[in-house]
Amino acid sequence: MARTVAHNLVAYPIVFPTAVLYFAAGYWKITVKIRQDGFACTTSRD
């Protein structure tokens, strides 16, 4: 039981911010106007 609690206390600060980061990136992709217009997907940087 103590090992499980220790594992959870160590894993939480790693997993939670990672999940928040992925959620924020996905939300940004959905809401940013340049992506909605398709410009970000079709523009090359030559």
N, C-alpha and C positions, 0 to 999 in steps of 0.2 A: 504494500500500500504506500509506503513512504517513497519508494522509487517512482511510482506512478505520479504522485503529487509533485515530486521534484522534476520529473520529466515535463509535466504540464506547465510548471512555473517557468521552465527554461524555453519550452516550445512556444508559449503564448506570445512573448515579445518578438519572436521571429515570424510566426505565421500571420498574426493579425495585421501588422503593417504591410506585409506582402499582399494580403487579400485587399486591403484598402487601396494600395497602389494599383493593382490590377483593375479594381472597380473604377477608380478615378480615370485611368487611361481609357477604359471602355466607354465611360460616360462622356469623356472629352471627344472621342472619335464620333460618337453619335450626335453631339450637340454643336460642334464647331462648324460654322457656315462653310468654310473652304472645303471641308470634306463632303458636305451635303451637296455641293455643286459639282463634285467630281474632279475638281481642279488638282487636288493633292495626289490623286491616283494617276493622272495622265500627263503630268508635267515632268519633263526630264531636266536634269541639271547639267547640260553640256556647256 
